[in-house]
C-alpha cells in the first residue's frame, strides 16, 4: 500500500488502510453528534491533530453541515454523503 498523501518519511504499509477506515468511522460518528461545521472540524482535529491537510477536513465539514440544514436534521451520514457527491459544495 502506498499512500498518495502522507507526511514525508512515513512508512507505507497495509495498516494505512485501517487507519483511513477508522478516520472515516470517526468522521461519520462526529457528523451525527455535531450541529455546525466548526464543531465537526474542531472535534476531528482534537482526535487527529497531526493529520495531513486539515483544509480538506474544513471543506468537508462546510460541505456536509449546510446539507443537513437544507435537507433535514434526520439525514443519515450515508444519505448525506450521497448528497455531497451529487451536489458538491452548496455553501
C-alpha positions as CSV (number, residue, x, y, z in Angstrom):
1,X,0.0,0.0,0.0
2,X,1.4,3.4,-1.0
3,X,-0.5,6.4,0.3
4,X,-0.9,9.3,-2.1
5,X,-0.9,12.0,0.6
6,X,1.2,11.5,3.7
7,X,4.0,13.0,5.7
8,X,7.5,12.6,4.3
9,X,9.2,9.6,5.7
10,X,6.1,7.8,6.8
11,X,6.1,4.0,6.3
12,X,3.8,2.7,3.5
13,X,2.0,-0.4,4.8
14,X,-1.3,-2.1,5.0
15,X,-2.1,-0.6,8.4
16,X,-2.8,2.7,6.5
17,X,-6.0,1.2,5.1
18,X,-7.3,0.5,8.6
19,X,-6.2,3.9,9.8
20,X,-8.1,5.5,7.0
21,X,-11.2,3.4,7.7
22,X,-11.1,4.5,11.4
23,X,-10.8,8.1,10.4
24,X,-13.9,7.8,8.2
25,X,-15.8,5.9,11.1
26,X,-14.8,8.7,13.5
27,X,-15.9,11.4,11.0
28,X,-19.3,9.7,10.5
29,X,-19.8,9.4,14.3
30,X,-18.9,13.0,14.9
31,X,-21.1,14.2,12.0
32,X,-24.1,12.7,13.8
33,X,-23.5,14.4,17.1
34,X,-22.5,17.9,15.9
35,X,-24.6,20.8,14.6
36,X,-22.1,23.0,12.9
37,X,-19.1,22.7,10.6
38,X,-16.9,24.3,13.2
39,X,-17.9,21.7,15.9
40,X,-17.2,18.9,13.4
41,X,-13.9,20.3,12.4
42,X,-12.7,21.0,16.0
43,X,-13.7,17.6,17.2
44,X,-11.9,15.8,14.4
45,X,-8.8,17.9,14.9
46,X,-8.9,17.0,18.6
47,X,-8.7,13.3,17.7
48,X,-6.3,13.8,14.7
49,X,-4.2,16.9,15.4
50,X,-1.3,15.7,13.1
51,X,-3.5,14.6,10.1
52,X,-2.2,15.9,6.8
53,X,-4.3,18.6,5.0
54,X,-6.7,20.0,7.6
55,X,-8.1,22.2,4.8
56,X,-9.8,19.2,3.2
57,X,-11.4,18.4,6.6
58,X,-12.7,22.0,6.8
59,X,-14.1,21.8,3.2
60,X,-15.8,18.5,4.0
61,X,-17.3,19.9,7.2
62,X,-18.6,23.0,5.5
63,X,-20.0,21.0,2.7
64,X,-21.8,18.5,4.8
65,X,-23.3,20.6,7.5
66,X,-25.1,23.0,5.2
67,X,-26.7,20.0,3.6
68,X,-28.1,18.8,6.9
69,X,-29.7,22.2,7.5
70,X,-31.1,22.4,4.0
71,X,-32.3,18.8,3.6
72,X,-33.3,18.0,7.2
73,X,-31.8,17.2,10.5
74,X,-32.8,13.5,10.4
75,X,-30.4,12.6,7.5
76,X,-28.1,9.7,7.9
77,X,-24.5,10.0,7.2
78,X,-24.9,7.7,4.2
79,X,-27.6,9.9,2.7
80,X,-25.5,13.0,3.4
81,X,-22.5,11.5,1.6
82,X,-24.7,10.8,-1.5
83,X,-25.9,14.4,-1.5
84,X,-22.4,15.8,-1.2
85,X,-21.3,13.7,-4.1
86,X,-24.4,14.8,-6.1
87,X,-24.5,18.5,-5.2
88,X,-20.9,19.4,-4.3
89,X,-20.3,22.5,-2.2
90,X,-23.6,24.3,-1.6
91,X,-22.3,27.0,0.8
